[in-house]
Amino acid sequence: MKKVELAALEELILLTIAVLEDEAYGLSIMQEIERRTGKAGSIGSLHSALIRLEKKGFLDSEEGGSTKERGGRRKRYFRLTQPGVEAIKETKRLREGYYHLISGLN
Amino acid sequence: MKDKVIRIGLRLIGWFCSIDYLEMVQGDLVELYHIRIKNMGFTKATIRFAVDCFVSVFIFFSKGQSQYSINNLDMFRINIIIAYRNIIGNKLTTFISMLGLSLGITACLLIVQYVHFESNYDSYHPNAENIYRVNMNMISKDNISGSAGTYYTLGEQAKKEFPEIINYFTSTFNMGTYGQIRYGKGQYEQISKVNNVYNVDPSILEMFEFDLQQGSFDNALVGTKNAIMNASLAERIFSEESAIGKTIYWGDTPFEVVAVVADQPANSHLKFDLLLPMGEFRQAFPQYKENEWSWYGYYNYYELNENADVAALENKFDEFTAQFLSDRSFKADVFLQEVNTIHLESDLSNEPGKNGNKTTIDLLKIIALLIIVIAYTNYVNLTFTTYLKRMKEIGIRKVMGSSKGMLIRQLLIESVLINIGAAIPAFILTIIIGTYLPNLISSFPEFYLGNHWWFWLTSSLIIVGLGIISGLYPAVLASSQKGISVLKGVFAKSAKGALLHKTMVVLQFLVASVLILFAIIVNKQLNFMLTQDLGVDIEQVLVLKAPQMDQDNNEGPLLAFRNTLEANPNIHKVSYSTSLPSQSTHGRSLQLVTNADESFILGRLIGDENYLTLFEIPLVSGRNFRAPFSADQNGIILNERAVELLGRTPEELINQNVILSGDTVKVIGVMANYYHNSLHQKYEPLVINSAHTMQDITYLSVKILTSDISSLIDEIEQAWQTHFPAQLFDFFFADNAFDQQYNQDRELSRIVNAFSFVAIFIACLGLFAVSLFSMMQRRKEVGIRKILGTPVGHLFWLLAKGTMTLILISGLVAIPISYGISQSWLSDFANRIPVKTIYLIAPIFLTAFLSMLTITYHIVRTMRINPAETLRTE
């Protein structure tokens, strides 16, 4: 497999989707990120990142549940694929390797 | 409202976003919008929503992810590609339509620039629509003469009298000391020429707009001692130094410069170099003050309050002036002229500058419209011909299921593209010509409109609009044909199409013929005025501005200078006068001693005994003045026209007394009529007074006998320096000055020539393309005729006949139209040429000849094709 490289936003998105489990669709992902980081991103960049991640194969999606607020449009729910989970783990390993080497962090 | 916002935003995204994710993007945006409306209110939410929509569009568009995008955008792109291929594929036709349009647009934009400039004189004053100048018509027996100058009383006194006037100022042109100012440490150290000097009231600074550059307006023009200068004069005489506080001498009177203002805009009717206080003028000419109703050389300007009734005020003025002018031989009719209409609408005597001509401006507007009509008719016609060629393509599109609307849209895109393609070179050409034209045509302003974005924006929008309109008709017609008949090529032969075609060719050549005929008339009239015998010889006459003379009225220096000059073998004669042909005279009234009621106004000039002989004006009766200057103190010489107006014969008047503006004088001679001013007017009544006051002399005419003018001028200047040191040497040629009176006519003639050329050129361009297509359609016919043995001449005539008939029709229709236009233009001239039949017929021959040349190329080419080639194809 190709070496995984995730941008900061992409990593956040993957983590959020993992946390949200079955409730991960565009808007809920955005709100969750906003709640945890306190920063408001734009929905457009989120969409473009989601599509990119799906193309890379880290995400999988299916349509479901339309509501009145959406004008009858279906939500698109995202979940992690196996490579997506691997990518998170890989990033975690990479980071922890660094954290161990930094004295005073533990 | 909310739903509408959502609909617009989502449609925008719909155009660009990949269909796979469209629902997700739209759904999330709408849901977020609803949440935000709850949290932050409608306005903020809507703004954020709009921003999000644009961000989404930007992201999805730039990434090009439209895998299965909605059709619109691609269709649009394909239409553009097809339009581009069509344009490239028909290089000749495209080039011709673009060239025609470009020329038309350029001509039109240049006219717009000129007309805009001429129509916006003085509009830069903040309150221009409430500022008026008072003028008066002096109505006497069978003569009305209008004057821009009025009496001093109409300023000061009128302000007190009429509450409508909230502010006023009086000004007057100061001819002063022959246009020279002196400055520098000593009074006579340096000397410089200044043309436009006015004495004005300080309130001009409140009513007119000035751009103060140095100094201040506090107390400026108050009293008698300070002056305002414009920037170019200040720079010319003081260069880098500040002009403020410097002393200048106008005549012998010193003034302190207290303010320097920027040069007035070119569109100002009252242009000055130097402004002096009115108080000084009143002090210097006490004789005017003694009788305020004697001299009408003051320009009075009022600022009226906004709801003043101008007509009523004019009536009050008439009553007001009537009480003071009851003893005059004329009746004064006072009228008010809005300051921003002076340039185009006012044409009175004593105007402070050369004014424009409304008829010319109106003519130019018509010409601009005609040129645009020609250019676009040409374009429509050409579009038709290309569609004829493309009928199969259109037919197949229809058969394949293209709707009418889609076809029209596609054809319109082409049309707009061609228009934009024509507009770009037209804009560039406009900028280039607009920059250089002021050098060729002096009255053409700098291309200032080019600095305004709105000018370009408006022109672009109009061009795109015209592109749609002009493309619409052929597009609708082409797309509404039945698919099957179009495939057979029936459209080409439909009577409707052919008639329209012909009408447009006729229209184009009609406009071209009208313009050509008008150009002929303008040129002939100009030529007539330039070559007509004036009754006076102004060739080889050098005119010097006379020197400034001492107060004591000593004629010695002038005579000495004249003798020095006349001793020169290259100089025939020298004459002193206050005027000469082309220069203005002073208005005086003349009446018989016996008939005190009937007087008329005539032009007065002062001249010496050489005036008549130098200008070769023959005496009809009586004698010339005697030398020296003052010998005939009370003698006058009238011209025949003046004698005629007095109702006498020349012989009856010789040695009789007449009354000239209140003075009794004796008629010693009668001279033949001559044109003192341009041939726009008839012979005017004139009187020559003998030169008895040296201070009045303004010109010194020198008749020269050599062709080596420059060395003679050097000699004259040397003589001048010895006789009048420290005086400015300035000269012009009498025939040039006379010629300059026709500058406006000459410029009109240039403009009309250029535009009639553009018109006929565009028309021929169109004809060239149209005949190409009609010949292509007749190839087979020509082939068959050739096989059957038609003689070449006959065949040629068969092919040319149709077009030539159209040209003939347009020429005939043009005759009454252009006759009318020419007559109305000529009616402004007192001396005019008759509109001869040959002028009316000439445009027909010219257009016929040119169009014959144009179509011959295609006809000959078609005739030379081997019939075997055209006939074997089927």
Interface residues (C-beta under 8 A of the other chain):
Chain A: Y25 G26 L27 M30 S42 I43 G44 S45 H47 S48 I51 E63 S66 T67 E69 R70 G71 R73 R74 K75 R76
Chain B: I6 Y21 E23 M24 V25 Q26 G27 D28 L29 V30 E31 L32 H34 I35 V51 D52 V55 S56 F58 I59 F60 K63 Q65
